[in-house]
Amino acid sequence: MERTVVIFKSKYGATEKYARWIGEELDCPVFSFDDFSKDKLNDYDNIIYGGGVQAGGIKGFDKFKKWIKPLIGQQGKKIVIFAVGLNVDNADGRMQLRDINFDKGEFRQLTCYFMGGAYDPDQIKGIDKALMSMVHKMLSDKGLNMNDEERTLLKRIEDGCDLVSRQQIEPLVKEFRP
């Protein structure tokens, strides 16, 4: 019997929401990355990891890559990633995210699904607030030279947004259903 697990790293809740929905659909356990031990990976045939996007990186993914490196390509193991962010509906944003996070040969073969996140400018603090201020300034400075995707991202940063939708898990779930 195939065993599936969903592991997630979430800071503001959108990634956890997706992880829990995937777990419900696939009737499998869901763990926060912080509560999961790499020794347990061998207990599962199907490993799904999700993380929020921050400054181009998928939260916790660098550490998770070290965990899964020996498992990639192993007979009977399927590893899938999902990334949750504000700019993942943009093809260039997805490509940049893949280039940054799946930089080494064996990681390039992993399937990555992209799901829209949520952002509330009133809820962020510290480094996250500084990063978003930097992105806001960078986009604002473009003025009339902004493309449509950049205008959309700027509006999401200024107004906040909630792009989280259960239907976004469907392609990932379908991959694990017979």
C-alpha positions in Angstrom: 0.0 0.0 0.0 1.3 3.4 -0.9 1.7 5.8 2.0 1.5 9.5 1.4 2.6 12.4 3.7 2.2 16.1 3.4 4.8 18.3 5.1 4.6 22.1 5.1 6.4 25.2 6.3 3.9 28.1 6.8 4.4 31.5 8.4 1.0 33.2 7.9 -1.3 30.2 7.3 -1.9 30.0 3.6 0.5 27.1 3.0 -0.9 25.2 6.0 -4.4 25.6 4.7 -3.4 24.0 1.3 -1.5 21.3 3.1 -4.5 20.4 5.3 -6.8 20.4 2.2 -4.4 18.1 0.4 -4.2 15.8 3.4 -8.1 15.7 3.5 -8.3 14.9 -0.2 -5.6 12.2 -0.1 -6.6 10.9 3.4 -3.0 11.1 4.6 -1.2 12.7 7.5 -0.1 16.3 7.5 2.9 17.6 9.5 4.5 20.9 10.0 8.1 20.7 8.9 9.1 21.7 12.4 7.3 18.7 13.8 8.7 16.2 11.3 11.9 14.2 11.4 13.8 13.3 8.3 14.0 9.7 9.7 10.3 9.3 9.0 10.7 10.0 5.3 11.4 6.3 4.7 8.0 5.4 6.0 6.3 7.0 3.0 6.3 6.3 -0.7 4.8 9.7 -1.7 6.2 12.8 -0.1 4.5 16.2 -0.7 6.3 19.3 0.6 4.8 22.8 0.6 6.3 26.1 1.6 5.5 29.8 1.3 7.6 31.9 -1.0 9.7 34.6 0.6 12.3 36.6 -1.3 12.3 34.0 -4.1 12.9 31.1 -1.8 10.5 28.4 -0.7 10.4 28.4 3.1 12.3 25.5 4.6 13.1 24.0 1.2 16.9 24.3 1.5 16.9 22.1 4.5 14.3 19.8 3.0 16.4 19.4 -0.1 19.2 17.9 2.0 16.7 15.4 3.5 15.3 14.2 0.1 18.5 14.3 -2.0 19.2 10.6 -1.4 15.6 9.7 -2.1 15.3 11.4 -5.5 15.0 8.8 -8.3 14.7 6.0 -5.8 12.3 3.3 -7.0 8.9 3.6 -5.4 9.4 7.2 -4.1 7.5 10.1 -5.5 8.4 13.6 -4.3 6.3 16.6 -5.2 6.6 20.3 -4.1 4.1 23.1 -3.9 5.0 26.8 -3.5 2.6 29.4 -2.2 3.0 33.0 -3.0 1.6 36.3 -4.4 3.3 36.2 -7.8 3.1 32.5 -8.7 0.3 33.1 -11.3 2.9 34.9 -13.4 4.9 32.6 -15.7 8.1 34.6 -15.3 7.7 34.5 -11.5 7.2 30.7 -11.6 10.3 30.3 -13.8 12.4 32.5 -11.6 11.2 30.5 -8.5 12.1 27.3 -10.2 15.6 28.6 -11.1 16.3 29.8 -7.6 15.0 26.7 -5.7 15.6 23.9 -8.1 19.1 24.9 -9.1 20.9 21.5 -9.0 20.4 18.6 -11.5 18.5 16.1 -9.4 16.1 18.7 -8.1 15.2 19.9 -11.6 13.2 16.7 -12.1 10.9 17.4 -9.2 7.4 18.5 -10.0 6.4 21.8 -8.4 2.9 23.2 -8.2 2.3 26.8 -7.7 -0.6 28.1 -5.6 -1.8 31.6 -4.8 -1.1 32.9 -1.3 -2.6 35.6 0.9 -1.1 38.9 2.1 -2.3 41.3 4.7 0.0 44.3 5.0 -1.3 45.0 8.5 -0.2 41.6 9.8 3.5 41.6 8.7 6.4 42.8 10.9 10.1 42.9 11.0 12.1 41.5 8.1 9.0 40.5 6.2 7.8 44.1 6.4 11.2 45.4 5.3 11.3 43.0 2.3 7.8 43.9 1.2 8.6 47.6 1.5 11.7 47.0 -0.7 9.6 45.2 -3.4 7.0 48.0 -3.2 9.6 50.7 -3.7 11.3 48.7 -6.5 7.9 48.4 -8.3 6.8 51.9 -7.6 10.0 53.3 -9.0 9.3 51.7 -12.4 6.3 54.0 -12.8 5.0 53.9 -16.3 7.5 51.2 -17.2 5.7 48.6 -15.1 4.2 45.7 -17.0 0.8 44.2 -16.2 2.1 41.5 -13.9 4.1 44.1 -11.9 1.1 46.3 -11.6 -0.9 43.4 -10.3 1.8 42.5 -7.7 2.0 46.2 -6.6 -1.8 46.3 -6.1 -1.6 43.1 -4.1 1.1 44.5 -1.9 -0.7 47.8 -1.4 -4.2 46.5 -0.8 -3.5 43.0 0.5 -5.1 40.0 -1.2 -6.3 36.5 -0.6 -5.7 34.2 -3.5 -6.1 31.0 -1.5 -8.6 28.6 -3.2 -9.2 24.9 -2.6 -9.5 24.3 -6.3 -5.8 25.1 -6.7 -4.9 21.8 -5.1 -6.8 19.8 -7.8 -3.8 19.2 -10.2 -1.6 18.0 -7.4 -4.2 15.8 -5.8 -5.0 14.3 -9.2 -1.4 13.2 -9.6 -1.7 11.0 -6.5 -5.2 9.5 -7.3 -5.5 6.3 -9.5 
